[in-house]
Amino acid sequence: MGNRNERNRVGIGSGRSGILLAAVLLGAVWALPLRAAPPLQAQDGVAEGETAVMADLYDMTQVPRRARKVLFRANGFVRRGNLERAVAVLDGFIADHPDEDHPLLELSLAQDLGDLGRLEEAMTRYRRAVSLQPALARGWYGLADAAYELERYAEAGEAFLQGFAVDPEEPAEVLSYAGTSYLLAEDFPRARQVFSRLIANYPQSQQLRWYQGLVAATVRAGKPEQAASAVEDVQLLYPEDPEMWYLKYQWCVSTGDYRSAAVALNIAGFLRPLRVEEQRQLGDLYTLVGVPELAASHYRAGLDDQAAAAQFERLVSSLVAAHELDEALATLDQALRRNETPTLVSLLGDIHYMRRDFRSAKVAYERLGEMDPDNGRAWLMRGYCALELGEKDDALDLLATASSYRDQSEMAQMLIQRALKM
């Protein structure tokens, strides 16, 4: 990760770039009973009230002379970009003089191994460093960094917490990293504990993403109702932040309150432009709450050059429900030129049927039958259209076939009786 100065190698940072943990709001589902987060215990060998890293832990003057010389020599190789030699120097000295091992030797070696991408070895050395000096916060953070890069998220979360316990600065970001790591590890109870603790202990510096983590953990554990108070709090804190409204939308969906979810997503759209997928989500919500006109407008806004057939199907269905048949036909024409699917062809037949254009409807259902020969509804609707067109013999043949399908049998028999009276 580039050269580091002497202070960085033994004191400041983990030796790797800081972890940038993405927000983990996976879909609209996220929850679990909240248990009080257990107090983090002092590390062995460190007195209660002194769990912070003391300043002299990284003081090179406190390192024994021979070990200090090795550290300086290794750092020289690091500055010249020769990490392999630095590793060899440190590893060789520790192997030859195990009784002179020192936490800063192990920390420096771990950092170099991490920079070389040898993360498993780096984790071993970080563990050795903190076993020699449990108050070495940078060792815990380096261990967390390496575990995170290896996608061993539960280990990363635990190492972040251990580092936080001995860090005199008690940085809030470390708890945020720990909570996010537990989310990625799908340990939702632990994630919720950490985010709850973070919000409770840092009231003057709360961040929206902490609430996003708390709500995500609560919902994903299957009990979204337990996030209600957090959602109320975050709405008071960030009333003009579109991401807060998106968070509320996700939470409302998880509770089945689709009307409130639509309102929240709409407000997010007033505060920033909705993304294409969000327009589709809003269309789905309006479909669920029975407002097809609004559903259609958002499905339309959610179309792009890569729109799939299913997106056109939802748009056309909402237009039909809103009785916008002319626009539905125009949209279907555009969709069918892109990708002819059985569902789109079926919708075409249905629209012609609703317009009482039985000839066009019959043609569409014939095409549906060609695409899906075992579609009983295609046979039934072709027979019905033939009946409406006065084509008795054709209607009887088609309806006889339709009657062999369980779902269409009863209706087909009724239509056959009608045809026989023609």
Secondary structure, DSSP 8 states (H G I E B T S, - for coil): -----HHHHHTSS-SS----------TT---------------TTS-TT--S--GGGG-GGGS-HHHHHHHHHHHHHHHTT-HHHHHHHHHHHHHH-GGG--HHHHHHHHHHHHHTT-HHHHHHHHHHHHHH-TT-HHHHHHHHHHHHHTT-HHHHHHHHHHHHHH-TT--HHHHHHHHHHHHHTT-HHHHHHHHHHHHHH-GGG--HHHHHHHHHHHHHTT-GGGGHHHHHHHHHH-TT-HHHHHHHHHHHHHHT-HHHHHHHHHHHHHHS---HHHHHHHHHHHHHTT-HHHHHHHHHHT--TT--HHHHHHHHHHHHHTT-HHHHHHHHHHHHHH---HHHHHHHHHHHHHTT-HHHHHHHHHHHHHH-TT-HHHHHHHHHHHHHTT-HHHHHHHHHHHTTSHHHHHHHHHHHHHHHT-
